[in-house]
Amino acid sequence: MKVRSSIILTALLGCAALLPAPSAGAQVSVGGGYAPSAPTSDAAPELEGVDIIDRLDAQLPLDATFRDEQGRTVTFRDVLPVDRPAILQVGYLRCPMLCSLVMNALVRGIQGVDWTVGAQYDVISLSVDPKEGPELAEAKKAGYVAEYGRAGSAPGWHFLTGDESQIRRITDAIGFEYRLQENGEYSHAAAVFILTPQGRLSRVLYGVKYEPSNVRMALLEASEGKIGTTLDRIILWCHIYDSQAGGYVVLAMRVMQLGGAVTLAVLAGGLGWFWWRESQARRLAPPVAESHARH
């Protein structure tokens, strides 16, 4: 009981430390770093057909077939861990700019997370270019594993290539719309996708900057209790994802609810301890002396 109360109190203090004095329903950004661009009336021609459609909670086709970086034929289920979440990055391996920006930003983000690839979560990179193969995938994997720099993480990195029909099954499921340009390059958006162990889309992190706090929260959310501590889950409960802020924000109402629960628990514990002391004192007290003998 004391341990659990201590955990809850620590979580409350952690949530409250992020919280100024707003109104009860206010939300406060704790990650951010993403500001949505102002809408434009006319999209550039090369961006036509390029978008990310909201498909949260969509089930990915686990029987989709690819080749891994070693040339083995695998299904998406084969590379998706059953006991932890995964981060999916979609692009192409010879991309001259955006894909490298996304992967480099992802590596920087996960370097700031205390969990390790291959232990608490996996990273899956899917190429949309059916002309790319295992040789290039193997070289890319070696480079990013070395850049990540944590021993023993290599089995948790998966670089997939395959036929367009199988690639489209995954990209359609997660709402990733891309387009082949006349020059042979692909136009696509910048984001990474957080998957549950069952292969459902849990969260999309947009842009080319992934704050470690947001990555950690998204993985914890997708893990369905398979990773993290009780304290982690209580802190997650105090937050909600805000697509406008581009990160998880403190939900003041939940902090207040948690504070009320802690207050009630402390009062109940204090009263219980007081009553117990009183009953012990009465039980151990010497018997009351009999009245003076009658004269």
PEVENQUI-V400283 format. One record per backbone hydrogen bond with DSSP energy under -1.0 kcal/mol. NH is the residue of the N-H (numbers start at 1). CO is the residue of the C=O. Records with the same first field share a line. If there is no record, write none. Layout:
NH=CO / CO
This chain:
5=1
6=2
7=3
8=4
9=5
10=6
11=7
12=8
13=9
14=10
15=11
16=12
17=13
18=15
19=16
26=23
28=250
30=248
47=44
48=45
50=47
51=177
53=175
57=201
58=55
60=199
62=60
64=61
66=74
67=161
68=72
71=68
74=66
76=64
77=62
80=76
86=195
87=122
88=193
89=124
91=126
95=92
101=97
102=98
103=99
104=100
105=101
106=102
107=103
108=104
109=105
110=106
111=107
113=110
118=121
119=116
120=116
122=85
123=156
124=87
125=158
126=89
127=160
128=91
132=129
137=133
138=134
139=135
140=136
141=137
142=138
143=139
144=140
145=141
146=142
147=143
148=144
149=145
153=150
156=153
157=154
158=123
160=125
161=67
167=163
168=164
169=165
170=166
171=167
172=168
173=169
174=170
176=171
177=51
179=187
181=185
184=181
187=179
192=205
193=88
194=203
195=86
196=200
199=196
201=58
202=194
203=194
205=192
207=190
215=211
216=212
217=213
218=214
219=215
220=216
221=217
222=218
223=219
226=223
233=229
234=230
235=231
236=232
237=233
239=236
240=249
242=247
246=242
247=242
249=240
250=28
251=238
252=26
255=251
256=252
257=253
258=254
259=255
260=256
261=257
262=258
263=259
264=260
265=261
266=262
267=263
268=264
269=265
270=266
271=267
272=268
273=269
274=270
275=271
276=272
277=273
278=274
279=275
280=276
281=277
282=278
283=279
284=280
285=281
